[in-house]
Amino acid sequence: MIRRNAGRPQTLKELRRSLSLRNGMRLLIIVLFFSAPALAFAQSMVPRFEVGPTFTCFSGCPSFKGNRGFGARGTVNITEWLGTEFQITRLSGKVGGIPNPTSYGSAHAKFTQRFEDRLKFNVFGILGPGFSNRDEFIYQGPFFPSIGRRFTRFAFNAGGGVEIVPTRIISARFDFANLHSGECEPPYCDTTIATNNFDFKFGIMFRVP
């Protein structure tokens, strides 16, 4: 038998029971700590992941005289208001009648103010770095074929928009952003100039709880 001391169990059996209780409380705290984000998501309409196709009107919008193309976007919602996403777009345009396809993408943070539980829409902002991959066709004169060269440049994407959320599993998203990048100055592509391009996107997002 173990004699009673201040603050200690009287028997070995009680001592083991006290240690088991302490270990159980520690385990419960750890489980609650790591499951809190999941519980928060479960109590709201906020999806864990979103993915879907996008349609883009670039540079010449909103007159729809600019380049147009398609792409895809994926989003991971870290909290109710903060998410990270990656998007990529492929455009087909022309410069001086010469085909000039362009692809560009960005990996950015998404900040969302949610009203979807009551009003079925959210407003958001996006901000982050990216790239612009442009196939330039350099003019060599009337008697020589144009030379194709690929230029990849740093870009920065910033903007915002609205997403309509009619159901838990799908949303319609409208993005209005500015893509800051660079391109070579035609016709000889011997100088790089900074450009700011209006970037409108419409996308359907499939939401995964």
HUNORNOR-V187794 format. One record per pair of residues at least 6 apart in sequence whose ideal C-beta (glycine too) atoms are under 8 Angstrom apart, sorted by sequence separation. I is the first residue (numbers start at 1). J is the second residue. D is the distance in Angstrom with one decimal. If there is no record, write none. Layout:
i->I j->J d->D
i->I j->J d->D
This chain:
i->2 j->8 d->7.8
i->4 j->10 d->4.7
i->9 j->15 d->4.4
i->40 j->46 d->7.9
i->41 j->47 d->7.8
i->60 j->66 d->2.4
i->77 j->83 d->4.3
i->78 j->84 d->6.7
i->93 j->99 d->8.0
i->94 j->100 d->5.7
i->115 j->121 d->5.7
i->116 j->122 d->5.5
i->140 j->146 d->6.0
i->165 j->171 d->4.6
i->166 j->172 d->7.8
i->184 j->190 d->7.3
i->185 j->191 d->4.4
i->2 j->9 d->7.5
i->3 j->10 d->7.7
i->8 j->15 d->7.3
i->41 j->48 d->6.0
i->57 j->64 d->5.8
i->59 j->66 d->4.0
i->60 j->67 d->7.1
i->76 j->83 d->6.0
i->92 j->99 d->7.3
i->93 j->100 d->5.3
i->115 j->122 d->6.0
i->139 j->146 d->5.7
i->140 j->147 d->6.1
i->164 j->171 d->6.2
i->184 j->191 d->6.6
i->185 j->192 d->7.4
i->2 j->10 d->6.7
i->9 j->17 d->7.3
i->58 j->66 d->5.2
i->59 j->67 d->5.8
i->75 j->83 d->5.3
i->76 j->84 d->5.3
i->93 j->101 d->7.2
i->114 j->122 d->4.8
i->115 j->123 d->7.6
i->138 j->146 d->6.1
i->163 j->171 d->4.9
i->164 j->172 d->4.5
i->184 j->192 d->5.6
i->185 j->193 d->5.2
i->1 j->10 d->8.0
i->2 j->11 d->6.0
i->9 j->18 d->5.3
i->57 j->66 d->5.9
i->58 j->67 d->4.5
i->75 j->84 d->7.4
i->76 j->85 d->7.0
i->92 j->101 d->5.1
i->93 j->102 d->6.7
i->113 j->122 d->6.5
i->137 j->146 d->4.3
i->138 j->147 d->4.7
i->163 j->172 d->6.8
i->164 j->173 d->7.7
i->183 j->192 d->7.1
i->184 j->193 d->7.5
i->1 j->11 d->6.5
i->2 j->12 d->5.9
i->57 j->67 d->7.7
i->58 j->68 d->7.1
i->75 j->85 d->4.0
i->91 j->101 d->6.5
i->112 j->122 d->5.3
i->113 j->123 d->5.2
i->137 j->147 d->7.1
i->138 j->148 d->7.7
i->163 j->173 d->4.3
i->182 j->192 d->4.9
i->183 j->193 d->6.4
i->56 j->67 d->8.0
i->57 j->68 d->5.4
i->58 j->69 d->7.0
i->74 j->85 d->6.2
i->90 j->101 d->7.1
i->91 j->102 d->4.6
i->112 j->123 d->7.4
i->113 j->124 d->7.1
i->137 j->148 d->5.2
i->138 j->149 d->6.3
i->162 j->173 d->7.6
i->163 j->174 d->7.3
i->182 j->193 d->6.5
i->56 j->68 d->6.5
i->73 j->85 d->6.1
i->74 j->86 d->5.7
i->90 j->102 d->7.7
i->91 j->103 d->7.1
i->112 j->124 d->4.3
i->136 j->148 d->7.3
i->137 j->149 d->8.0
i->161 j->173 d->6.5
i->162 j->174 d->5.3
i->182 j->194 d->5.4
i->183 j->195 d->5.5
i->2 j->15 d->7.1
i->55 j->68 d->7.6
i->56 j->69 d->5.0
i->73 j->86 d->7.3
i->74 j->87 d->7.6
i->90 j->103 d->4.8
i->91 j->104 d->7.7
i->111 j->124 d->6.2
i->135 j->148 d->6.1
i->136 j->149 d->5.3
i->161 j->174 d->4.9
i->181 j->194 d->7.6
i->182 j->195 d->6.2
i->55 j->69 d->7.9
i->56 j->70 d->6.9
i->73 j->87 d->4.0
i->89 j->103 d->6.6
i->110 j->124 d->5.7
i->111 j->125 d->4.8
i->135 j->149 d->7.5
i->136 j->150 d->7.5
i->161 j->175 d->4.2
i->180 j->194 d->7.1
i->181 j->195 d->5.8
i->55 j->70 d->5.9
i->56 j->71 d->6.2
i->72 j->87 d->7.0
i->73 j->88 d->8.0
i->88 j->103 d->6.7
i->89 j->104 d->5.8
i->110 j->125 d->7.4
i->111 j->126 d->7.7
i->135 j->150 d->5.3
i->136 j->151 d->5.7
i->160 j->175 d->7.6
i->161 j->176 d->5.4
i->180 j->195 d->7.4
i->54 j->70 d->6.8
i->71 j->87 d->6.2
i->72 j->88 d->6.3
i->88 j->104 d->7.4
i->89 j->105 d->6.8
i->110 j->126 d->5.3
i->111 j->127 d->7.7
i->134 j->150 d->7.2
i->135 j->151 d->8.0
i->159 j->175 d->6.2
i->160 j->176 d->6.5
i->161 j->177 d->7.7
i->180 j->196 d->5.4
i->181 j->197 d->7.2
i->53 j->70 d->6.6
i->54 j->71 d->4.7
i->71 j->88 d->5.2
i->88 j->105 d->3.7
i->109 j->126 d->7.1
i->133 j->150 d->6.8
i->134 j->151 d->5.1
i->159 j->176 d->5.4
i->160 j->177 d->7.5
i->179 j->196 d->7.5
i->180 j->197 d->7.9
i->53 j->71 d->7.3
i->54 j->72 d->6.4
i->71 j->89 d->3.5
i->87 j->105 d->6.0
i->108 j->126 d->5.0
i->109 j->127 d->5.7
i->133 j->151 d->7.6
i->134 j->152 d->7.7
i->159 j->177 d->2.6
i->178 j->196 d->5.6
i->179 j->197 d->4.9
i->53 j->72 d->5.6
i->54 j->73 d->5.5
i->70 j->89 d->7.2
i->71 j->90 d->6.1
i->86 j->105 d->6.8
i->87 j->106 d->6.1
i->108 j->127 d->5.7
i->109 j->128 d->5.6
i->133 j->152 d->4.9
i->134 j->153 d->7.4
i->158 j->177 d->6.3
i->159 j->178 d->5.9
i->178 j->197 d->7.0
i->52 j->72 d->7.2
i->53 j->73 d->8.0
i->69 j->89 d->5.5
i->70 j->90 d->6.4
i->86 j->106 d->7.4
i->106 j->126 d->8.0
i->108 j->128 d->2.4
i->132 j->152 d->7.2
i->157 j->177 d->5.6
i->158 j->178 d->5.7
i->178 j->198 d->6.4
i->179 j->199 d->4.9
i->51 j->72 d->7.5
i->52 j->73 d->6.3
i->69 j->90 d->5.0
i->86 j->107 d->4.7
i->107 j->128 d->5.8
i->108 j->129 d->7.3
i->131 j->152 d->6.0
i->132 j->153 d->5.0
i->157 j->178 d->7.4
i->177 j->198 d->7.8
i->178 j->199 d->6.7
i->51 j->73 d->7.1
i->69 j->91 d->3.7
i->85 j->107 d->7.4
i->106 j->128 d->5.6
i->107 j->129 d->6.7
i->108 j->130 d->7.3
i->131 j->153 d->6.9
i->132 j->154 d->7.8
i->157 j->179 d->5.3
i->158 j->180 d->7.7
i->176 j->198 d->7.7
i->177 j->199 d->4.6
i->50 j->73 d->7.8
i->51 j->74 d->4.7
i->68 j->91 d->6.9
i->69 j->92 d->6.1
i->84 j->107 d->7.3
i->85 j->108 d->6.5
i->106 j->129 d->6.6
i->107 j->130 d->6.7
i->131 j->154 d->6.5
i->132 j->155 d->4.6
i->156 j->179 d->7.5
i->157 j->180 d->7.7
i->176 j->199 d->7.8
i->177 j->200 d->7.9
i->50 j->74 d->7.2
i->51 j->75 d->7.3
i->67 j->91 d->4.2
i->68 j->92 d->7.5
i->84 j->108 d->7.5
i->106 j->130 d->3.0
i->130 j->154 d->7.8
i->131 j->155 d->5.6
i->155 j->179 d->5.6
i->156 j->180 d->4.6
i->175 j->199 d->7.3
i->176 j->200 d->6.0
i->177 j->201 d->7.4
i->49 j->74 d->7.4
i->50 j->75 d->4.0
i->67 j->92 d->6.8
i->84 j->109 d->6.0
i->85 j->110 d->5.4
i->105 j->130 d->5.4
i->106 j->131 d->7.7
i->129 j->154 d->7.0
i->130 j->155 d->4.3
i->155 j->180 d->6.4
i->156 j->181 d->7.6
i->175 j->200 d->6.9
i->49 j->75 d->6.8
i->67 j->93 d->3.5
i->83 j->109 d->7.3
i->84 j->110 d->7.0
i->104 j->130 d->6.4
i->105 j->131 d->6.0
i->129 j->155 d->7.1
i->130 j->156 d->6.7
i->155 j->181 d->3.9
i->174 j->200 d->7.8
i->175 j->201 d->4.0
i->49 j->76 d->5.9
i->50 j->77 d->7.3
i->66 j->93 d->7.5
i->82 j->109 d->6.9
i->83 j->110 d->4.3
i->104 j->131 d->6.4
i->129 j->156 d->5.8
i->130 j->157 d->5.1
i->154 j->181 d->7.2
i->174 j->201 d->7.4
i->175 j->202 d->7.8
i->48 j->76 d->7.3
i->49 j->77 d->7.4
i->82 j->110 d->7.4
i->104 j->132 d->4.5
i->128 j->156 d->7.6
i->129 j->157 d->7.6
i->153 j->181 d->5.5
i->154 j->182 d->7.8
i->173 j->201 d->7.5
i->174 j->202 d->5.8
i->175 j->203 d->7.3
i->48 j->77 d->6.1
i->82 j->111 d->6.4
i->83 j->112 d->6.7
i->104 j->133 d->6.5
i->128 j->157 d->6.0
i->153 j->182 d->4.7
i->173 j->202 d->7.2
i->47 j->77 d->6.2
i->81 j->111 d->6.2
i->82 j->112 d->7.7
i->102 j->132 d->6.9
i->103 j->133 d->4.7
i->127 j->157 d->7.5
i->128 j->158 d->8.0
i->153 j->183 d->7.6
i->172 j->202 d->7.5
i->173 j->203 d->4.6
i->46 j->77 d->5.8
i->58 j->89 d->7.6
i->81 j->112 d->5.4
i->102 j->133 d->6.9
i->126 j->157 d->6.5
i->127 j->158 d->5.1
i->172 j->203 d->7.6
i->173 j->204 d->7.6
i->80 j->112 d->7.6
i->81 j->113 d->6.9
i->102 j->134 d->4.9
i->126 j->158 d->6.8
i->151 j->183 d->7.6
i->172 j->204 d->6.1
i->173 j->205 d->5.6
i->54 j->87 d->6.7
i->56 j->89 d->4.9
i->58 j->91 d->5.6
i->81 j->114 d->7.1
i->102 j->135 d->7.2
i->126 j->159 d->5.6
i->151 j->184 d->6.5
i->171 j->204 d->7.6
i->172 j->205 d->7.7
i->46 j->80 d->5.2
i->59 j->93 d->8.0
i->71 j->105 d->7.9
i->80 j->114 d->6.3
i->100 j->134 d->7.4
i->101 j->135 d->5.6
i->125 j->159 d->7.2
i->126 j->160 d->6.6
i->170 j->204 d->6.8
i->171 j->205 d->4.7
i->50 j->85 d->7.9
i->54 j->89 d->6.7
i->56 j->91 d->6.8
i->58 j->93 d->7.8
i->67 j->102 d->6.9
i->75 j->110 d->6.5
i->77 j->112 d->7.9
i->100 j->135 d->6.7
i->125 j->160 d->4.1
i->126 j->161 d->7.9
i->170 j->205 d->7.0
i->41 j->77 d->7.8
i->44 j->80 d->6.6
i->100 j->136 d->7.1
i->124 j->160 d->6.0
i->170 j->206 d->6.0
i->171 j->207 d->6.3
i->100 j->137 d->6.5
i->123 j->160 d->7.0
i->124 j->161 d->6.1
i->169 j->206 d->6.6
i->170 j->207 d->6.5
i->99 j->137 d->7.3
i->123 j->161 d->7.5
i->124 j->162 d->7.7
i->169 j->207 d->5.4
i->40 j->79 d->7.8
i->98 j->137 d->4.7
i->123 j->162 d->5.7
i->124 j->163 d->6.7
i->153 j->192 d->7.6
i->168 j->207 d->6.5
i->40 j->80 d->6.9
i->122 j->162 d->7.2
i->149 j->189 d->7.1
i->159 j->199 d->7.1
i->161 j->201 d->7.9
i->85 j->126 d->7.6
i->98 j->139 d->7.8
i->121 j->162 d->6.1
i->122 j->163 d->5.0
i->168 j->209 d->7.4
i->37 j->79 d->7.4
i->95 j->137 d->7.7
i->121 j->163 d->6.6
i->157 j->199 d->7.4
i->163 j->205 d->7.2
i->96 j->139 d->7.4
i->121 j->164 d->5.2
i->122 j->165 d->6.6
i->58 j->102 d->8.0
i->120 j->164 d->6.6
i->121 j->165 d->6.3
i->120 j->165 d->5.3
i->120 j->166 d->6.2
i->138 j->184 d->8.0
i->132 j->179 d->7.3
i->136 j->183 d->7.6
i->139 j->186 d->7.0
i->98 j->146 d->6.2
i->136 j->184 d->5.4
i->139 j->187 d->3.8
i->106 j->155 d->6.7
i->108 j->157 d->5.7
i->116 j->165 d->4.1
i->126 j->175 d->7.2
i->130 j->179 d->7.2
i->132 j->181 d->4.0
i->134 j->183 d->6.0
i->138 j->187 d->7.4
i->139 j->188 d->6.4
i->106 j->156 d->7.9
i->132 j->182 d->7.3
i->138 j->188 d->6.2
i->104 j->155 d->6.1
i->106 j->157 d->4.0
i->126 j->177 d->6.4
i->132 j->183 d->7.6
i->138 j->189 d->4.6
i->136 j->189 d->5.1
i->46 j->114 d->6.9
i->45 j->114 d->8.0
i->44 j->114 d->7.9
i->45 j->116 d->5.4
i->45 j->117 d->5.8
i->44 j->117 d->6.7
i->106 j->179 d->7.6
i->104 j->179 d->6.5
i->104 j->181 d->7.1
i->96 j->186 d->6.3
i->95 j->186 d->5.8
i->96 j->187 d->6.8
i->89 j->201 d->7.7
i->87 j->201 d->7.8
i->45 j->165 d->7.2
i->47 j->168 d->7.6
i->50 j->171 d->7.4
i->52 j->173 d->8.0
i->58 j->179 d->7.8
i->45 j->168 d->5.5
i->71 j->201 d->7.9
i->73 j->203 d->5.8
i->75 j->205 d->7.2
i->66 j->198 d->7.8
i->73 j->205 d->7.3
i->62 j->198 d->7.7
i->61 j->198 d->5.6
i->59 j->197 d->4.5
i->61 j->199 d->7.9
i->62 j->200 d->6.6
i->58 j->197 d->6.0
i->59 j->198 d->6.4
i->61 j->200 d->4.6
i->58 j->198 d->7.5
i->59 j->199 d->7.9
i->58 j->199 d->5.6
i->58 j->200 d->7.6
i->56 j->199 d->6.8
i->57 j->200 d->4.7
i->56 j->200 d->6.9
i->56 j->201 d->5.2
i->55 j->201 d->6.9
i->54 j->201 d->4.9
i->55 j->202 d->4.9
i->54 j->202 d->6.8
i->55 j->203 d->7.2
i->54 j->203 d->3.9
i->53 j->203 d->6.5
i->52 j->203 d->5.4
i->53 j->204 d->6.4
i->52 j->204 d->4.8
i->52 j->205 d->4.2
i->51 j->205 d->7.0
i->52 j->206 d->5.3
i->50 j->205 d->4.5
i->51 j->206 d->5.7
i->50 j->206 d->6.8
i->50 j->207 d->5.2
i->51 j->208 d->7.5
i->49 j->207 d->7.5
i->50 j->208 d->7.1
i->49 j->208 d->4.2
i->47 j->207 d->3.6
i->48 j->208 d->5.9
i->47 j->208 d->5.7
i->48 j->209 d->6.1
i->47 j->209 d->5.8
i->42 j->209 d->7.7
i->41 j->209 d->7.1
